[in-house]
Amino acid sequence: MSELIFAGLGLSGVDGMTVKALNALRECDVIFAEFYTSTLIGTSIGDLEKALGKKVKILHRAQVEEDDVIIETAKTERVGFVTAGDTMSATTHVDLLIQAAEEGIPTKVLHGVSIFSACPTSLGLQPYKFGRTVTLPFIENGYQPCSPYDHLLANKKEGLHSMVLLDIRADEMRYMTAHQAIEWLLEGEKKWNGGLVTDETLICVASRIGSKEEKVIAGYPKDLLRTDLGEPLHTLVIPGTLHFMEAYALVHLAGAPESIIEEED
């Protein structure tokens, strides 16, 4: 049977996927997975295979983006393609969905919990007050692109919250930490001096959201650099204009300085 099923596994553990996704994947003939756009916290491939009762073939970036193994296999078999989070959060996966439609392959999308919703709600921030999401890349050979800084500054000028995703190099087992990200922002401020980050800029760190080790901390840059922020995966949020309820949430849920409540009163 020809079919391509896209399934998001959620943020952590094999029990993070929906029951609908679990049942659909158990009926697949072949299951592919990629974990270079994000990774499933606290879970091994063995754990996933045991839960599904199927072997899972891990694909590297080039195999997903350049090869046609997924589409060709789905022409004759029921194929599951799984990722951490929500499977349609990456443009590469949307491209696969389009390719399948062009080939006349039936498709099904089974959504999973995503960092795009889980991070704001873990901090008590209102999701509709977020601006453009930005990814910070590792600084390579001294090169630091200014576009992430510019986008974050544009959000700040509009009073919008900014979610900051951190670079993942799964093949190298490199995951940017919150400390590295804060240092990235401080270095960018030295270079471009736009007023994005000062000593009094509140930054939120969400660590391993959706897992048993979940931790959320809000504070000022220098304080955060001296704080144990937990193990990756990390996500940053730079709050914009806070509603008084959001300010209270950051104080009581993430340990933000109580002075931010006074600022919003």
C-alpha positions, 0 to 999 in steps of 0.5 A: 500500500502506498502512503507517506505518514508524517508523525511528530514525536513530541519533545521527550520520550517515546510516550510524547507522541499521540496515541494516533501517531503510535497506532499509525506508525505500528502499521507502517512497513518502513519507518524513517527518522531524522533528528538533525532539525531537533532531537528527542530528549531522553530517548534512544533509537532502541527505545523508539523501536521497542515502542513501535515494534519496528526498525527505524532507519535514521537519515542524515540531512543529505539523505532527506534533502537530496536523496529520493529514498523516502518518496521512492519507498512510499510509492509501493509501501506504507512509510512513516517519517518521524521527527521530534516536535511537530513534523511540519515545523521544518521547511524540508518536511513541507517539501517532502509533503509537496513531492508526495502530492506531486507523485500521487502518494497519499499522505497523512500528517500527525502533529506532535507537541512543538517547542513553538507552543511548549516554550511560551506556555512553560514560561507563562507567556502569551504565544500570540505576542511572539514575533519572528523566531530566530535561530542562532548559528554557531560562530564558525571561523570567526564569522557571526552573521548579523541577521539574527541580531537584526530580526531580534532587534526588530521584534524588540522595537515592536514590543514582541517576544522573541523565541531564540532557537539554538544551533544543532549539529547532530552529526557532530553531537554539538548542541549550542548551550544557553550560555553560548547563546547569551555570549553570542548575543553579548558579542553581537551587541558589542559589534552592532550596538543596537541596544538589543541586550544590556545588563538589564535585559531580561532573558528566559532560558527553557531547558529540556522542555517536555522532559523530567528535567525541564527547567525554566529560568529568567534573569539578566545576562551576567546572572544567567552566565553564572547559573546552572541552566541545565543540560541542552536542549535549550531555548531562549526567549527575550521578552518584549512588552510584558502583560502584568500576568506575564510578569507575575508568571516569570517571577513565580515560574522562572524566578525572574527579579520581582522588579519586573512586576513593578515595572509593569504596574 
